Amino acid sequence: MHDVVGFQIVLIAVVSLIAQWTAWRLHVPAILFLLGFGFLLGPVTGLLQPENMMGDLLQPAISAAVAIILFEGSLQLRFRELREAGKAVRRVIFIGAPLGWALIAAGAHYIAGLQWAVAVPLGAMLVVTGPTVIMPMLRHARLNPRIGAVLKWEGIVNDSLGVILAILSYEYFVGQARGDALDTFFIEHGVMVLGIAVGSMAMAFGIARIFDRGWMPEYLKAPFILSAVLGLFFLCNMIIHESGLIAVTVLGMTLANIQTSSIDDIRRFKETITLLLVSGVFLLLTADLDVSVLADMSWRGILFVLILLFVIRPATMFLCLARANMTWREVVLAGLIAPRGVVCAAMAGVIGPLLIDAGFEDGEKILPIAFSVVVVSVILHSLMIKPLAKRLQLTTTESNGIIFVGSYPWSIQLAEILKGRNVPVMMVDSNWNVLKKARLANLPTYYGDLLSEETEFALEMNKYNTILAATYNPPYNSLVCEKFGHEFGRERMFQISSGRQEQHERRRMADIHHGRQWVSEALVLDKVWDDFRSGWKFRTMRVGKEANDDKLIVPDENENRIHIGMISKNGVVTFFTPDSNIRPVPKEGDVMIVFEKMDAE
């Protein structure tokens, strides 16, 4: 028995990694492979049997995993950024979510034939469009910033909002079934939920104080947060059933919006653990699906799924965006793109059994309907978002920007030169102080780790197609180039050797070198620094012809001048590499980027 359980645990871990890696290589949401593998391992082959493996612990384990996933998602919700996101985003969240909830619930009742006690919580779950599925689609489609911001922020905020609505509606109908008076329910539950929310906020401020005062060592902060989340979750569930999900959501939102020491390290930790939990939850839920329930899904359920995707969602977006200064093309795209993901399916796996236990037989239909919506929406929207965006002319045309990973005086000066030539630039560094000079130079900056999942939510990547990784950490530079090489193309990934390793170390690093060498092997970071301090500067020089002469004048390269790259007449920036055979040939009107000693002329 123990051997069987151990085998299934290892199987979940291995298959989860395979699914996530495959999705990363193919640039598609991982949920597709998780659902496919889960169905294959469970209903098809029977290799994974969650009920036999975990027994009575299955539902509590899934609930706890969902709590951590929701906490992770709520850490992305910064109200300051939401206020800056624009009128359209606020209307989609504060008008579109309640409106969509009402329309979906009505559709589930009148079309799918579900009783109201099941239709209303299901409507709240299907409002959710998770960032884990929408973000890969946005990167692939390269939408313009406005419509991209609407879809991104809808996914981030609705994760938390949909859960709160689903839990409250579940509690309402369960209380009504017990014979609780309406006013008594709202008074008692209102006070309890308010108390849970206030207590969660107080806990967040307490955690911030503990961290800021140095009362918790760095290596214990992430485990402390994890323990606090699980403790809060189960404690609140003892007060109101499943209210712990609301509590951890409020806890995460509060921590995200107060200045908390080491919060970035905590985010990196939760990204790792959440990735594993998301994979495990999806495999368990899919493997535990009853094939007979899926097969018995009525034509009314199938019709509801289609109407949800092609009628209710477009109608919701039209009604909430009609006066939001959005073009009709943007409204159409927002109405047709709404993939459901992690939270929707996970909540269905939690609320469905609870409704069945409370005596609502239609609760068994929640999971197959939710999974059907997840599968159909993710597959369909992944395939249609890019061609639809192109047809509607909503793809961004500005994608020639450069991201500088590592902020130094020399990289700032080079970024200023490029910005002066209308090239979008972004300075990225994990040290707030070193970004000060870039901010003073009025350059766009991003404080954080470019490898972090949070970057996908916080940084608008559509403007950029080239990365120059120039930190003093060669493995980190290689990882950056490896990650974004699949998206931008490896030919647009450049990195600079630090110059601080021994020769054998440089040769070893070359074996895992995932970015192209910038300019030359000799131009390492230390040399750039030394030359810059001694008077070398970056500048641009136009390629042209002299009057009455067809001869092309190209700035020569000598001991006091190094060719760095070139800006073509149409604004495309190309950095040079040691391989001179693949350098583009300058043409009239192009601009050469050079690094030269300024007193050498």
N, C-alpha and C positions, 0 to 999 in steps of 0.2 A: 504493500500500500504506500509506504513512504517513498519507495523507488518510483512509483507511478506519479505521485504528487511532485517529486523532485524533477522528474522528466518534463512534466507539464510547465513547471516554473521556468526551467531552462528554455523550453520551447517558446514560451511567451517572450522571454528576453531576446533570444536570437531572432525570432521572426519580427519583433518590433524594430530591431536595428536594421534588418534587411529591408523592411518596408520604408523606414525613414531614409535610408541611404538611396534606395531606388527612386524615391520621390525627389530627393535632392538632385540626382543625376539627370532626371527627366524634366525637372522644373514643373512639377505638378503637385497639388496638395497630397500630403501623405495619407490623408484619410481614405483615399481611394484604395490604396494597397492594404491598409489596415483592415478595411471592411472586407476586401477580397480574401486576404489570408485568414481572417477570422471565420468567414463563412466556409472556407475550404477546410480549415482545421476542426471546425465544430460540426455543423450539420452534414457536411459531405463525408468526411473521413472519420469523425469521432475521436481524433487524437487529443483534442482539447475538450474537456467536460467540466466546465466551471462549477456546476452544482455538486458533482462528486468530489471535486478537488477541494472546495472551500466550504461546502455545506451552508450552515447558518451564517457563516462569516462573509458570504458573497456580497449581500446587500450592504452591510456596514462598511465593508472594504471599498466598494464602489462609491458609496456616499462620501467616505473620507477622501478618496482620490478626487472626486468632483469638487470637494471643498478646497483642496490645495490648488486645483486647476483654476477655480474661480478667484481665489486669492491672487494667483499669478496674473490673471487677466485684469483684475482691478488695480494692480500696481501700475498699469499702463495709463490709467485714467487721471490725467492732470487737468484740473478745471481751468487753469490759466491758459493752456493750449486750446482747450475747448472754446473758451471765450474768443480766442483769436482765429478760430477756424472759419467763421463766417456765418451769415444769416441762414444760408441753405442747410448747413450742418445742424444748427440748432433746431430748425423746423423739422428736419428728418427725425431728430431724436425726441423732441418734446411734443411734436404733433404726430409725426409718422408712426412712432412706436405704439402709442395708445390707440390710434386709428387702425393700424394694422392688426393689433390685438383683437379689437372688436370685430373687424371684418373677417379675420381668420376664424375666430370662435363661432361667428354666425355661419360661416361656410361649413365648418366641421359639424355643426348641429343640423343644418337644413340640407346639406348636400351629402356628407358622409353618414348622416343619421346617428351621430353620437349624442348621448344625453348631455345636458348643459354642464353637469359636474365634471365631465371629461373634456368637453369641447373647449371650455374656458381655459383650463390649465394648458391644454394642447396649443391653443392660440398664443399663449404667452411664450411657450417654448419655441414656436415657429417664427416669432418675431426676431429671434436671435440670428444674426449673420456673423459668425465668428471671424476674428482677425486671422486665425491660423489657416483658414481656407481662402479668404479674400485677398490677403497680402501677396501670396504667390501669383495670383491672377493679375493683380495690379502691376506687379513688376513685369510680368510677361507682356501685358497689353500696352504698357507705357502710356497711360492716359494723361490728359492734361491735368494740371494741378487742382483745378476746382472740383471736377467730378471725382478725381482720385481721392481728394480730402473727404468728400461726402461719404463715399463708400467705406473708406478706412475708418472714419470716426463712428459711423453707424455700427460697424462690427465691434469696435472697442467698447462703446458705451452699452450697446444692446445686450452684450454678454451678461452684464450685471443686472440691467433693468429687466430683462426677460425672466431671469431666475427669481427676482423679487416678486414679480407679478404672478409667476407660476406657483410659488410657495403660498402667497397670500390667498390666491383663488382656491387652491387645494384646501387650505385651512377653513376657508369660508364654507365650502360645500360639505366638508366633513362635520363642521359644527352645526350646519343646518340639518344634516341627517340625524344628528344627536338630539335635535329639537331645541337647540339654542336660539333664543330670541335674537332678531337682527340687531337691535340696539345693544344688547348685552354682548354679542360677538364683537362688534366694532369697538365697544368701550374696552372690554377685557383684552382683546387681541391688539387693539391700537396702543393701549398702554404698555403691554408686554413688548411689542415690536419696537416702540419708541424707546423703552428701557434698554432693550438689547442693542439698538443702534447707538444710544448714548454711551452704554457700557463699552461697546466696541471702539468707539472714538476715544474714550478715556484710556482704554488699553493701548491704543496706538500712541497717544501722547506719553503714556508711561514707558513704553518701549523706546520711544525717541529720547526720553530723559535718561534712561538707563544707558543707552548707547552714547549719548553726547557727554555724559559725565564720566565715561570710561569705566563704568561699573561691570562691564562685560568684556572679556577678552575677545579679540578679533576672531579667533578660531571657533568660538562658541556662539557667535552671533547668528549665523545661519541655522544651526541646529536649534537654538533658542526660539527663533522665529517659527520654525516648523512645528516645534512642540507647542508653542503658544496658539498657532492656528488650529491644530488638532484639538487641543484642550478647550479652546473657545467653542469650536464646532460642536463637540459632544456635550459640553455643559449647556449650551443654548438649546440643543435638541431635547434635553431633559425638561426644559421650560415649555417650549412649543415645538411640536414635531417638525423637523427639518428646518427650523428657524436658524440653525447654525450656518446654513448657506448664506442667509442674509447677513449674519454677523461677520463672517470672514470676508464677505464682499465689502462691507463698510470698513472693516479693519484695513484692508488693502488700499481702498480709496483714500482713507485718511493718511496712511503712511506715504502714499504717493504725492500728497499735497502739502506735507509739512517737511521742513528741512531736517532730514534724519541722517545722522552719521552712518556711513557704511551701507547706505541703501543700495548703491550700485553693486556692491559685492553680493548683497542679498538677492538682487535681481538675477545676477549671473548664476547663483546657486539654484534659485527656483526655476530658472530656465532649464537646467539640466534635469532636475527631478521631475518637473512638469512634463518634459518630453517623454520620459519613461512612463509616467502615469497615464498620459493621454494615449500612448500606444497600448499599454496594458488594458486600460478601460475599454477601448474600442475592440480589442481582440476578445476580451471576456464577454462583452455585450453581444457581439456578433456571433461568437461561438455558442452562446446560450439561447440564441433565437430558436423559436419553435417553427420548424418548416411548415407544419400544418397550418399555423396561424397565418403565415405569409401567403400560403396557397389559398387560404380561405378569404383573403382580402377581397371584398366585394367590388363590383363595378362602381359603386357609389364612392368608395374610398379612392379608387384610381381616378375617378372624375374630380374628386376634391383636390387631389395632388396637382392635376393639370390646371384646374381653375385657380388654385393658389398661386402657381407660378406665372400664369399668363393673363389672369384677370385681376385677382385681388392685389397682388404686388404692384402691377402697373397703376391700378386705380389709386392705391395708397400714395405712391410717389407723385402722381399727378395732383392729387388734392393737397398734399402738404408742400409741394414745390411750385405751385401755380403762381405764387407771388413772391418768389424768392430770388428774382433776378437770374434765373437759370434759363438757358436756351431750351427749346423743345427737344433738341437732340440729346442734351444732357439728361433731361427728364425721362426720355425714352430709355436711355442706357441704364439709368438708375432703377427704372421700373422693371427691366428685364434681367438685371444681374443682382442676385441675392442668394449666394450659396449658404446653406446651413451646414454646421459643422460639429465641432467637439461638444460644446455645451448643450446644443439641442438634443443630440443623441444620448448624451450622458444623463441629462435631466429626464428624458423619456424612460431611461432604465431605472431611475429612482422613483419618479412620481407614479409611473404605471402600476408597479406592484402595490404601492401604498393605496391607490384608488381601488384596486381589486380587494385588498384587505378591508377597506372601508365599506365594501358592499356594492361598489359600482362596477358592474360586469364589463362595461365598455372600456374599462381601464386596460384590458388586454389588447385593445386595438391601438393604443397610443404608440407602443414601440414599433410595430410594423409600419404604421403611417409615417412616424418620424424618420425611420430609417429609409423609407421610400423617398421622402422629400430630400434627405441628405444625399443619397446616392444619385438621384435624378438631377438635383440642382448642381451638385459639384461637377458631375460629368458634363452636363449640358452647358453650364456657364463657363467651364474651363475651355470648351471647344468654341464657344460663340463669342466670348468677350473681345478677343483681338480683331477678328473680321468685322464684328458689329461696330467696334469703336472706329475702325478705319472707314467703314461705310458711312458712319455718322460724322466723320472728320473730327474725332475727339482725341486722337493720339497726339502726343506732344511732338513738336518739331524741333524743340531745343534740347539736344542731347549730346552736345559736344563739350560738356564741361569736364573739369579735372578735379579730382579729390586728392589733396595732399595729406598723407597720413604722417604726421610729425610736423609740428609748428616750430620753425627756427627763423631767425632774422633773414637768412638767405632764401628759404622757401617762401616767406612772406613777401620778400621783394620780387621773386619770380611770379608769385600769384598776382601781385599788383600790376606787373607788366602785362600779364595775360588778361586780367580784368580790364585794363585800359584798351585792349584790343577786342573787347566785347565777348571774351571767352568766360563762361560761367566757372567759378572756382569755389572750393570749399576747403577750409582748413580744419582738420580733425586731430584731436589730441585728447588723451585721458588726464592731462594735467591742466587744471583750470588756469593756473598762473601763467603758463607759457603761451596760452591763447590770448593773453591780455594785449600783446603788441598787434596781433592779428585783428582784434576787435577795434583797437585804436586806429588801425589802418583802414577801417570800414570794410573789412573782408567778412564774408559769411563764415561762421565758425560752428563746429559741433563738438561739444564736450562729452566724451564718452568713448566706449570701445566699439570700433567699427565691426567687430566680429559678433557683438552682442545681438540677440534677437530683438532687443528694444530698438536698435537702430532702424529696423524695418518700419517701426511705427513712428519714429521721431524725425527721420531724415528723408526728405523728398529726393529719391534717387533718379527720377526720370530725366533730370537735367544733365546727368553725367555719364560718360562712357569710357573714361580713362582714370587710372589710379596710379599715383606715384607713392609707393610705400618707402618711407625714409626714416624709420625709427632705428634705434641702436639695438634692436632685438631682431636678428635675422630670421629666426623661426616664425616670429609674429608676422614679419613682412611677407614671408612665403605663404602663411595661412591666409592672409588678406588677399593676396593674388590668387590663391587657389579658390577661395570662396567666390570672389566676384569675377574670376576668369570665365566661369560658366555662363554668367549673365552678360558681361561686356565683351567677352572674347579675350583669349589669352594674349593676343597681339596688342591689346590695350593695357596690359598689366606690366608695370615697371617697378623695379626696386633697386635700391642703392646698397652696396656692401658697406658695412659699418667701418671696416678698416681696423677694427680692434682685435680681430681673431688672429691666431697664428696661421701660418700658411696652410698647414694640414687641416686646420679647422675650416678654412675657406674652401678647400677642395671638398671636404665632407659636406659642407652646406650646398655646394654646387649640385650635389646629387639630388637634393630635394628642392632645388631652386624652381619655384613655380611662377616667378615673374621674370620678364626680360630685363637684362642688365641695362641700366640707364646710362646712355651715352658711351661710356667706356669702362673697362675693368680698372683703370687707374683712377677714375674719378669717384673715390670712395667718400664717405661722409666726412671723415677727418680732413681730407684734402679740400673739399668744398668749403668747410668751415674755415680752414687756414687761409685759403685764397680769398674768401669773402672778407675776412678780417684785414687782409693786406691790401684791400682796394679793388678787388675784382667785383664786378656787378653784372647782372643780367640786363640785356637790352635787346631791342628788335631793330632789324635793318631790312629795308625793302629791297627786293630783287627787281632790277629794272634795266633799261637800255639808255645809253647816252644819246643825245640829240644827233640825228643823221647817222646813226650807227646801229646796225642790227645785232651787234655783239651783246650778249647778256652779261651784266655785271653782277657777280655773286660775291658777297664778302668772303675774303679768303680766311682759311683756318691756319693759325700759326701758334707759336709758343705763348703768345699773349691773348689768344682768342680761340675759344672752343665752340664749335657748332653744337647746340643743345637740341634743336628741333626746328620745326617749320610750321607756319600758319598759311594754309592755302588761301586763294582768293575767295573761296566760299566759306572760309572760317574754320576749316577742319585743322585741328592741331595734331601734329605727329612728332613724337619724341624720337630721337635717334638712338641706335643701339651700336654695340661694337662691330656688328656685321654691316660693313659699308655697302655690301652688294644689294641689300634690301632697302637702302635709303631712297626716299622719293627724289626725283630729279626736280630741282627748283625751276619754276617758270616765271615769266614776267608777271608782276603783281603779287607774287608770294612774299611772305615776310619771314626772314630767318630769325630764329631765337639764338642768341649767342651769350656766352659767359666770357667776359674779357677784362683785362686789367685796364682800368680807366685812364691811368696816366701813361699808357703805352703809346698813345697816338702822337 
